[in-house]
Amino acid sequence: MFALNPFAALNGMLPPSAMQTYVVLVVLAVIAGTLFDIVHKGSAKYFFANWRKTRGQGAPVDMASIAVKTAVVDVLASGEFCNTRRRIAHLLTMYGFVLYVVSTAVLVFGYPTSAAASPWPQLWWLGGLMLLAGGYWFWFFIRVDVAAEGNTPLRLMRADLFILSLLASVTLGLVWAWQQAQGSAASGILFGLYILATTVLFGGVYWSKFAHMFFKPAAAFEKRVAKANGTNLNLPTMSRDDPAQRERHSMELLKDAPMDMGLGIKREAPRHY
């Protein structure tokens, strides 16, 4: 089962060009949805305007080293997550998704009629299982409204469209491949549900958080550049030694408070519901 290309078995039902056309349409849907999302939110306009405003200001910086640091820390290691469990779940989901998508493309375009395509079928399964491990861990145990606020995991919002359609697509894909390898008559129905969930995932980019995967690296890079050259929007520094910095605080009790005031709300897990 793990060594078989599940898409090659579709030849009796669909020509290879059908799945290849579908993958191309999915890629176009992601590009269009991302562009619409950027235009609608004005995120690109804001960052380009801020970039032009601060260009040439501040101290000179090494753009190449900042780009490498952004790629390694913020993208590859998900350094923005302070919570270890959240970071591990995110990394499992992210790398599982990348492995799953790349192996799907290779199997569909590189081995459309070949059942034996090692090691890509194994990588397809590995990527899918990694994604499901990280995704379901996040959904049932890490989501803040579930872990910290005591809401039921079955409570749904529009913001959940991305993670739910992602889990549905990959779950149905793996179940379909398993049932197809067993020769089950239900494999055709499962394949239809798999395509439906995948269409919702990639066709719903405009309404989901999918586009942030492309936007966050650019935002992280701009933030690092602004911090390195000293043009980071004139935010208060992490010090109250300067009288001007103390006066920036609107709360009187914070003006003379020490920087280290203990763990505060981080002293224990927020489970007081």
C-alpha angles and dihedrals in degrees: 000000000000092000096052126093103234093200094057089064089063092073091094090056105028134020115245090248090064094063091040091053090048092053091050090051090050091053091049090049091053092049093047094045092049093050092048090049093051093048093046095050095038090224096137091046091052096049095044090049091049091045092053091046094054098034110120093014127109129018121330113262137193103251093188094057091046090051091051092048091049092050094047102039106027100031110026097032099029089229094177090077113088094180110084095210092050092049094050092048090048093049092049091051095043098047091039090053093049093048092045095049095044093048090047090054092047093049094046097045104024101039106021094151103022118098091191109063104143130212095016099070089052090048089048091055093043092051092047094049092047090051093049092048093053095038098050091042089056095043098050104029113018108039106115095227089054103036098037105024101037097235121152117265087232092067106112132199133174088256087065093063094097100049094040095048089045093052092043093050096049095039092052090044094055093042090049092051091048094049092045091054088051091052093242119172089221092066092091092056091046090051090053091051089047092054091046093052091045091051090052090049097052098028092053096058091117092057099038140059093260094106092059089074088071097036101049097065090053091048091048091050093050091048092052092048092049091049093047097050095040097245096111094139093282092278118175114273122236092262138085096192090097112077090215090057092049091053091055091071114093093204114077093210091060096053094077098023119119118254092238108057097161132259095310111175090000090067091095139005114279099248103130098121 
